[in-house]
């Protein structure tokens, strides 16, 4: 899903007060972590994930992999935190601006 600038600003504002719901540690991105991310996206649509990686390239690879494997949109990254959005088709929680 491709987001325009207005939608990204809206989602960043919504995520501002959120805390990370998934923490990725030393074991990296495992199948169980992907399953938890999928469940969190199904429940919340918009989530924050904390990625504890050694360098920027590893962190970027993990974030890109999360977006690809979960089919979620990567909204923003700040430091070790990534924000992801995937709309719930049955029960949407957010009405994105056009």
C-alpha positions, 0 to 999 in steps of 0.5 A: 500500500502506498501512502501519500504525504497527508496520510503519513502525517496523519499516521505519525500524529496518531502513533506519537503517543504509542509505545512499541508493541513488539521488541526485536532483540538479539535473536533477530526477525524470527517466524514467531516475531513475524506472527506477533507483528501480524497479530498486532497489525490485525488488532491495532492497524498502526503499531510501533516496533523497537528494533535493537540492531547493531548498525543502521544497515542491519536495522534498515534491513530488518525494517524493510523485511518486516514491511515486506513479510507483513505487507504493511506500510512503513510509515516512519523510522526514528532511532530504533523505532519503526512505525508500521500501518496495515489497514484492517479490511473488516473493521478499520480503526482509522479513516485516512485522509485522501 
